[in-house]
Amino acid sequence: MKAFDYVRATDTNHASTQAAKGGAIIAGGTNLLDLMKLEVMAPDVLVDINRLDLKQITKTDAGGVRIGALVTNSDLAADKTIRADYPALSMALLAGASGQLRNKATTGGNLLQRTRCYYFYDTAMPCNKRAPGTGCQAMEGATRLHAILGTSEHCVASHPSDMAVAMRMLDAVVEVVSHGGETRQVALTDFYSLPGQTPHIETVLKDGDLITAVVLPKAAGGKQTYRKVRDRASYAFAMVSVSARVAMDGDTIGDVALAFGGIGSQPWRDAACEKALIGQPATKETFANAADILLKDAAPRRDNAFKVPLAKRTLIATLTELCGKDTA
């Protein structure tokens, strides 16, 4: 590991100032330290923010919840309000990593974790996300874990977070403090960047920006769930995941929100897929039609073509569960 300096931030301004100078923010370090050991990331300075006052979960005046950036994944999953009003988020958190990692991983850090693409982690391989302009080895390599939606000719890496998928379904907003001390809110829908020609630019954060909280709106009606399909029952990233909320209106679907993991270059949401469900009967045909809309622009490669039928079956199973009836 490359030698580095260590700074303990005293407040958000101190942290953002150090970050603006090129320092890497560290909280739980569950992803960053691995990347540093492999020299995928080699910051000159680590800026420890663990002493900042960002560990609270509080109600907002609008009836939602504000989650401090340093709230651990374990504490967030166990929070009574989250479990009662946003159960899909709790389920997504518990589906991620191990108990030990959830005890360290933070809300802000989870949003910013890097892809687990094999070639991103292997510094001997070309990777546009790690080293812009070098190429993408995954184009002709192993792609079992890779994305089928939102990719480009420069990158086909998938986003690894379970938590971010649920938060996108819940219309979360990210609270960010800039180097100048200004606070702004960024909808999670706008937070992540598609790879395009610049896969190394993963979010809209600027130098010196610091995530201070995630805000969830007032809980909407209906049932929620998080379904994750993976190679093994624990400690594995999603091949396909679905975070869903469905509100029924008699025998038809009154409202729906869906987000997907494992298949996108970012936590994926498709308005047309949701629109195709609203006001429709809760039948397998309706669910399959929505899945076809979701996957119409899918661009699978040799090793991950199975994700297309798997995503369709997973969405149908998820909607069948939430609609509370046999749709066979």
Salt bridges, closest charged atoms under 4 A:
ASP44 OD1 - LYS2 NZ 2.75
GLU153 OE2 - HIS154 NE2 3.59
ASP162 OD2 - LYS228 NZ 2.91
ASP171 OD1 - ARG269 NH1 2.78
GLU175 OE2 - ARG66 NH2 2.45
GLU202 OE1 - ARG114 NE 2.94
GLU202 OE2 - LYS129 NZ 3.32
ASP209 OD2 - ARG184 NH2 2.71
ASP231 OD1 - ARG144 NH2 2.52
ASP251 OD1 - LYS325 NZ 3.90
ASP255 OD2 - ARG245 NH2 2.93
GLU274 OE2 - ARG269 NE 2.69
ASP292 OD1 - LYS312 NZ 2.99
ASP297 OD2 - LYS296 NZ 2.98
ASP303 OD1 - ARG302 NE 3.04
GLU321 OE1 - ARG227 NH2 3.00
